[in-house]
Amino acid sequence: MRNQKVEPTITWREFARILHEEGHTEEEIISKVYEQYGPNFKGKESSARTVKRFLREEYPPPPKTFEDEVSERRTSIISSEVARRDKKLLTKIAVTDMIVDSIKDIIKDRPLRDIKPFKVNVDRNYSEETIVLMISDIQAGTYISDEASGGLNEYNWEILEKQFVQLYKGLEEIVTRHKQVAPISSLHVHLIGDIVEGYDIFKGQTRQIDREITEQAIGVKDLLCDFLLKALHLFDKIHVVAVPGNHGRIGSKGENLHYVSWDYIVYKWMQSELKNYDRITWQITKSWWQIDKIYGFNFLMFHGDDIRSWQGIPYYGIDRAAKNYRELLELMGLSYNYLELGHFHVPSELSGVTTEKFVNGCWPGGSLYSMKGLVTANYPIQKLFAVHPTQGVTYRYPLRLTIPKKKGTK
């Protein structure tokens, strides 16, 4: 009769031996044996165990060499480590999502105020200029006690708040002075990372902060938003461009993507809170680098923590990075004229054949590490410069944020 299954004339063990001699794999033998002799077994899993046991007894594997044992152990360790890291990463992502969700719930739009920039009548027919203010390495939450530093430096949240007042005063004086010569209507604020101090970037960091990470983020967000609204009294429009640093990262180095960062959270929070002010525009992406185009000049920004340093500015490292970025961007049809960095805490300007490089200072000045380990410190400085439509960067100012000590202290 058609489709009638013919009973096998040999046992399943003999059939398995034939398949093995023909070179079939263990999985293939188990499948074919079950297909032919299925009714002789209680179930597919039962047949698989039975056939596998028979094959292992009939054809025992060769003894493992020492190299085989090492290879298997290595594979096992790697698999377990990957599983552990994946679990830890999922936990970090879940915690980050919870933080972001909680922040979204408390974000409130700042009420729109009628802020008009002051005007100066300029008799001379000079070209308009744009002001760029580099802001980086605020490291909000850093605590350096006067006692621990032997009177060399002091830094805390009270000093940080005074520095924001001083930053605005410096900006106001410079812009007011230059507006009497040439029209100035735009400010570009370049946020170049390390806006917060963080909490687990290095060993013992929790003993060098004066508030935990969420309070760092909330507090510095308020200070930056207030600063931008005050700056609207000086400019018709403000454009904010932002990249993250390394102090705001969430998790260990390399554990998460670079934008899983408190810096990024602060930037997006600011944007949401000030969304009613259409005179403030934003350029925030998840990239670690940005290009801001001012007139016909491109300004490349990234924090700089991937450039190796030793006791100060890594001049050769920056030159290599500048060259590599030029070649990388050329693949995308992009180029740049100026490079802006933070991270190194040493304000400086490096000239090149076709580009100029600006390295920003930091707000705390000398840290305990730099003063004790490297025996060096710098004034707390942020860079300001002007961009001319045809000349590019012209005048530049270091805005000093040094706060005089109270009377009675060293």
C-alpha positions as CSV (number, residue, x, y, z in Angstrom):
1,M,0.0,0.0,0.0
2,R,1.1,3.6,-0.7
3,N,2.7,5.6,2.2
4,Q,3.0,2.5,4.3
5,K,6.1,2.8,6.4
6,V,8.5,-0.2,6.0
7,E,9.8,-1.7,9.2
8,P,13.6,-1.4,9.5
9,T,15.4,-4.8,9.1
10,I,18.3,-3.8,11.4
11,T,18.4,-2.5,15.0
12,W,18.7,1.2,15.7
13,R,22.2,0.6,17.1
14,E,23.4,-1.0,13.9
15,F,21.8,1.9,12.0
16,A,23.6,4.4,14.2
17,R,26.9,2.6,13.6
18,I,26.3,2.9,9.8
19,L,25.6,6.6,10.1
20,H,28.7,7.1,12.2
21,E,30.9,5.4,9.6
22,E,29.4,7.6,6.9
23,G,30.6,10.6,8.8
24,H,27.4,12.0,10.2
25,T,27.6,14.3,13.3
26,E,26.1,13.2,16.6
27,E,23.1,15.6,16.2
28,E,22.4,14.2,12.7
29,I,22.6,10.6,13.9
30,I,20.2,11.3,16.8
31,S,17.7,12.9,14.4
32,K,17.8,10.1,11.8
33,V,17.6,7.4,14.4
34,Y,14.5,9.0,16.0
35,E,13.0,9.4,12.6
36,Q,13.3,5.7,11.8
37,Y,12.9,4.1,15.3
38,G,10.8,6.7,17.1
39,P,8.1,4.3,18.3
40,N,10.7,2.3,20.1
41,F,11.4,5.2,22.5
42,K,9.2,6.9,25.0
43,G,9.8,10.4,23.6
44,K,12.2,12.5,21.6
45,E,14.2,13.6,24.6
46,S,14.5,10.0,25.9
47,S,15.7,8.8,22.5
48,A,18.3,11.6,22.3
49,R,19.8,10.7,25.6
50,T,19.7,7.0,24.8
51,V,21.4,7.3,21.4
52,K,23.9,9.9,22.7
53,R,24.9,7.6,25.6
54,F,25.3,4.7,23.1
55,L,27.5,6.7,20.8
56,R,29.7,8.0,23.6
57,E,30.2,4.4,24.8
58,E,30.7,2.9,21.4
59,Y,32.9,5.7,20.1
60,P,34.5,7.4,23.2
61,P,36.2,10.7,22.4
62,P,40.0,10.8,22.4
63,P,41.5,11.9,25.7
64,K,41.7,15.7,26.1
65,T,45.1,17.3,25.9
66,F,46.3,19.9,28.3
67,E,45.8,22.6,25.6
68,D,42.2,21.3,25.1
69,E,41.5,21.7,28.8
70,V,42.9,25.2,28.9
71,S,40.9,26.2,25.8
72,E,37.6,24.8,27.4
73,R,38.4,26.6,30.6
74,R,39.1,29.8,28.9
75,T,35.8,29.6,26.9
76,S,33.9,28.9,30.0
77,I,35.4,31.8,31.9
78,I,34.8,34.2,29.0
79,S,31.2,33.1,28.7
80,S,30.5,33.5,32.4
81,E,32.3,36.9,32.4
82,V,30.3,38.1,29.4
83,A,27.1,37.0,31.1
84,R,28.0,38.8,34.2
85,R,28.8,42.0,32.4
86,D,25.6,41.8,30.4
87,K,23.7,41.5,33.6
88,K,25.5,44.4,35.1
89,L,25.0,46.5,32.0
90,L,21.3,45.7,32.0
91,T,21.1,46.9,35.6
92,K,22.9,50.1,34.8
93,I,20.6,50.8,31.8
94,A,17.6,50.1,34.0
95,V,18.8,52.5,36.7
96,T,19.7,55.2,34.1
97,D,16.2,54.9,32.6
98,M,14.6,55.2,36.1
99,I,16.7,58.4,36.7
100,V,15.8,59.9,33.4
101,D,12.1,59.1,33.9
102,S,12.2,60.7,37.4
103,I,13.8,63.8,36.0
104,K,11.2,64.1,33.2
105,D,8.5,64.1,35.9
106,I,10.0,67.1,37.7
107,I,11.0,69.2,34.7
108,K,9.1,72.5,34.6
109,D,9.3,75.0,31.8
110,R,10.8,78.3,32.9
111,P,8.1,81.0,32.5
112,L,8.8,83.2,29.5
113,R,10.2,86.7,30.4
114,D,10.5,89.6,28.0
115,I,14.3,90.0,27.9
116,K,15.7,92.5,25.4
117,P,19.4,92.9,24.7
118,F,20.8,96.4,25.1
119,K,21.7,98.3,21.9
120,V,24.7,100.5,21.2
121,N,24.8,103.0,18.3
122,V,27.9,102.2,16.3
123,D,29.0,105.0,13.9
124,R,31.7,103.0,12.1
125,N,30.8,100.6,9.4
126,Y,32.5,97.5,10.8
127,S,31.6,93.9,10.2
128,E,29.5,92.1,12.8
129,E,31.3,89.6,15.1
130,T,30.1,86.6,17.0
131,I,31.3,85.8,20.5
132,V,32.2,82.2,21.5
133,L,32.4,81.2,25.2
134,M,34.0,77.9,26.0
135,I,32.6,76.3,29.2
136,S,34.1,73.0,30.4
137,D,35.4,71.2,33.5
138,I,33.1,72.9,35.9
139,Q,33.2,69.7,37.9
140,A,30.3,70.9,40.0
141,G,30.4,69.2,43.3
142,T,34.1,69.1,43.7
143,Y,35.3,69.8,47.3
144,I,38.8,70.9,48.1
145,S,39.3,72.1,51.7
146,D,41.7,74.9,52.5
147,E,43.1,72.8,55.4
148,A,43.8,69.7,53.3
149,S,45.6,71.8,50.6
150,G,47.6,73.7,53.2
151,G,46.0,76.9,52.0
152,L,47.0,76.4,48.4
153,N,43.4,76.1,47.1
154,E,39.8,75.9,48.3
155,Y,36.8,74.9,46.3
156,N,33.1,74.2,47.1
157,W,29.6,74.9,46.0
158,E,29.6,78.4,47.5
159,I,32.7,79.3,45.5
160,L,31.1,77.8,42.3
161,E,28.1,80.0,42.6
162,K,30.3,83.1,43.0
163,Q,32.3,82.0,39.9
164,F,29.1,82.0,37.8
165,V,28.5,85.6,38.9
166,Q,32.1,86.5,38.0
167,L,31.8,84.7,34.6
168,Y,28.8,86.8,33.6
169,K,30.5,90.0,34.8
170,G,33.5,89.3,32.6
171,L,31.3,88.5,29.6
172,E,29.2,91.6,30.1
173,E,32.2,93.9,30.4
174,I,33.9,92.6,27.3
175,V,30.8,92.5,25.1
176,T,29.8,96.0,26.3
177,R,33.2,97.4,25.4
178,H,33.4,95.7,21.9
179,K,29.8,96.6,21.0
180,Q,30.9,100.2,21.0
181,V,33.2,99.4,18.0
182,A,31.4,96.7,16.0
183,P,27.9,95.1,16.1
184,I,27.7,91.9,18.2
185,S,24.4,90.1,18.2
186,S,25.2,86.3,18.8
187,L,26.8,84.2,21.5
188,H,27.8,80.6,20.9
189,V,28.2,78.7,24.2
190,H,30.4,75.6,23.7
191,L,29.8,73.1,26.5
192,I,32.8,70.7,26.3
193,G,32.1,68.3,29.1
194,D,32.9,67.5,32.8
195,I,30.0,69.7,33.8
196,V,29.6,67.6,37.0
197,E,32.3,66.1,39.2
198,G,30.7,62.6,39.2
199,Y,31.1,60.1,42.1
200,D,32.9,57.0,41.0
201,I,35.5,58.2,38.4
202,F,38.5,57.5,40.7
203,K,39.2,55.8,44.0
204,G,38.2,57.8,47.0
205,Q,36.3,60.4,45.0
206,T,33.3,60.3,47.3
207,R,35.6,62.0,50.0
208,Q,36.2,64.9,47.6
209,I,32.7,66.0,46.7
210,D,30.3,68.1,48.7
211,R,27.0,66.8,47.2
212,E,25.9,63.6,45.6
213,I,25.5,63.2,41.9
214,T,21.8,64.0,41.4
215,E,22.3,67.2,43.4
216,Q,25.3,68.0,41.3
217,A,23.2,67.7,38.1
218,I,20.2,69.6,39.4
219,G,22.4,72.4,40.9
220,V,24.6,73.0,37.9
221,K,21.6,72.8,35.5
222,D,20.1,75.7,37.5
223,L,23.3,77.8,37.4
224,L,23.7,77.3,33.7
225,C,20.1,78.1,32.8
226,D,20.3,81.3,34.9
227,F,23.5,82.2,33.2
228,L,22.0,81.8,29.7
229,L,18.9,83.9,30.6
230,K,21.1,86.7,32.0
231,A,23.2,86.5,28.7
232,L,20.0,87.2,26.8
233,H,20.3,90.8,28.0
234,L,23.5,91.1,26.0
235,F,22.7,89.1,22.8
236,D,19.9,88.8,20.3
237,K,20.4,85.0,20.1
238,I,22.4,82.3,21.9
239,H,23.4,79.0,20.3
240,V,24.4,76.2,22.6
241,V,26.6,73.3,21.4
242,A,27.4,70.5,23.8
243,V,29.5,67.3,24.1
244,P,30.0,65.1,27.1
245,G,33.1,64.6,29.2
246,N,34.4,61.7,31.3
247,H,33.5,62.8,34.8
248,G,29.8,62.5,34.2
249,R,29.9,59.0,32.9
250,I,27.6,56.4,34.4
251,G,29.3,53.1,35.1
252,S,33.0,52.1,34.8
253,K,35.1,53.3,31.9
254,G,34.0,51.6,28.7
255,E,31.0,49.9,30.3
256,N,28.4,52.1,28.7
257,L,28.3,54.3,25.6
258,H,29.8,57.8,26.0
259,Y,26.4,59.6,26.1
260,V,25.2,57.5,29.0
261,S,26.4,60.4,31.0
262,W,25.2,63.0,33.6
263,D,26.6,65.7,31.3
264,Y,24.2,64.6,28.6
265,I,21.3,64.5,31.1
266,V,22.1,68.1,32.2
267,Y,22.2,69.3,28.6
268,K,18.9,67.8,27.6
269,W,17.4,69.0,30.9
270,M,18.5,72.6,30.2
271,Q,17.0,72.3,26.7
272,S,13.7,71.2,28.0
273,E,13.5,73.8,30.7
274,L,14.3,76.7,28.4
275,K,12.3,75.5,25.4
276,N,10.0,78.6,25.6
277,Y,12.9,80.8,24.7
278,D,13.2,80.7,21.0
279,R,16.2,83.0,21.0
280,I,18.2,80.1,22.5
281,T,18.9,77.3,20.1
282,W,20.5,74.0,20.8
283,Q,22.9,71.5,19.1
284,I,22.9,68.4,21.3
285,T,23.6,65.0,19.8
286,K,24.6,61.6,21.2
287,S,28.0,61.9,19.6
288,W,31.2,62.6,21.5
289,W,32.2,65.3,19.0
290,Q,30.4,68.3,17.3
291,I,31.2,70.8,14.6
292,D,29.8,74.3,15.1
293,K,29.8,76.4,11.9
294,I,30.2,80.2,12.4
295,Y,30.2,82.2,9.3
296,G,32.5,80.1,7.0
297,F,34.6,78.6,9.8
298,N,34.2,75.2,11.4
299,F,34.9,74.6,15.0
300,L,35.5,71.0,16.0
301,M,34.7,70.2,19.7
302,F,35.4,67.1,21.8
303,H,36.4,66.7,25.4
304,G,39.8,65.2,25.0
305,D,39.9,62.4,27.6
306,D,40.9,59.9,24.9
307,I,44.2,61.7,24.4
308,R,46.9,60.5,26.7
309,S,48.5,63.1,29.0
310,W,51.5,63.2,31.3
311,Q,52.1,66.2,33.6
312,G,50.1,68.7,31.6
313,I,49.3,69.3,27.9
314,P,50.1,66.4,25.5
315,Y,51.2,68.6,22.6
316,Y,52.1,65.7,20.4
317,G,49.0,63.8,21.3
318,I,46.8,66.7,20.4
319,D,48.6,67.1,17.1
320,R,48.1,63.5,16.3
321,A,44.4,63.7,17.3
322,A,44.0,66.8,15.1
323,K,45.5,65.1,12.1
324,N,43.5,61.9,12.6
325,Y,40.2,63.8,13.0
326,R,41.0,65.7,9.8
327,E,41.5,62.5,7.9
328,L,38.4,60.9,9.5
329,L,36.2,63.9,8.7
330,E,37.4,64.0,5.1
331,L,35.7,60.7,4.6
332,M,32.4,62.4,5.4
333,G,33.2,65.5,3.3
334,L,33.8,67.6,6.4
335,S,36.7,69.7,7.6
336,Y,37.5,72.1,10.4
337,N,39.4,75.3,11.0
338,Y,39.6,75.4,14.8
339,L,39.8,72.6,17.5
340,E,38.4,73.1,21.0
341,L,39.3,70.8,23.9
342,G,38.7,70.6,27.7
343,H,39.9,67.9,30.1
344,F,43.5,69.0,30.6
345,H,42.8,71.9,32.9
346,V,45.7,73.9,31.4
347,P,44.4,76.8,29.3
348,S,46.5,77.1,26.2
349,E,46.5,77.9,22.5
350,L,48.4,75.8,20.0
351,S,49.1,77.1,16.5
352,G,49.2,74.9,13.4
353,V,49.8,75.3,9.7
354,T,46.1,75.4,8.9
355,T,44.3,75.1,12.3
356,E,44.4,76.6,15.7
357,K,43.8,74.6,18.9
358,F,42.2,76.0,22.0
359,V,42.5,74.1,25.3
360,N,40.1,75.3,28.0
361,G,40.9,75.7,31.7
362,C,38.9,74.4,34.6
363,W,36.8,75.9,37.4
364,P,38.3,74.3,40.6
365,G,41.9,75.3,39.7
366,G,44.5,73.0,41.2
367,S,43.1,69.7,42.5
368,L,44.7,67.8,45.4
369,Y,46.1,65.3,42.9
370,S,47.7,68.0,40.7
371,M,49.1,70.0,43.6
372,K,50.4,67.0,45.6
373,G,51.3,64.5,42.9
374,L,52.4,66.8,40.0
375,V,53.2,69.9,42.1
376,T,51.3,72.2,39.7
377,A,48.1,74.2,39.5
378,N,46.4,76.8,37.2
379,Y,44.1,79.7,37.6
380,P,40.5,78.8,37.1
381,I,40.0,80.1,33.6
382,Q,37.4,79.8,30.8
383,K,38.1,81.0,27.3
384,L,36.2,83.6,25.3
385,F,37.0,84.7,21.7
386,A,35.4,86.6,18.8
387,V,34.8,85.3,15.3
388,H,35.0,87.7,12.3
389,P,33.2,86.8,9.1
390,T,36.4,86.9,7.0
391,Q,39.3,86.9,9.5
392,G,38.1,84.0,11.7
393,V,39.1,84.1,15.4
394,T,40.3,87.6,16.3
395,Y,40.6,88.8,19.8
396,R,40.4,86.3,22.7
397,Y,40.2,86.7,26.5
398,P,40.9,84.4,29.4
399,L,38.0,84.9,31.9
400,R,39.5,84.4,35.3
401,L,37.2,82.9,37.9
402,T,39.4,83.3,41.0
403,I,37.4,84.1,44.0
404,P,39.3,86.1,46.7
405,K,39.6,84.3,50.0
406,K,37.7,85.5,53.0
407,K,39.5,87.7,55.4
408,G,41.2,85.8,58.2
409,T,42.1,82.8,55.9
410,K,45.6,82.1,54.5
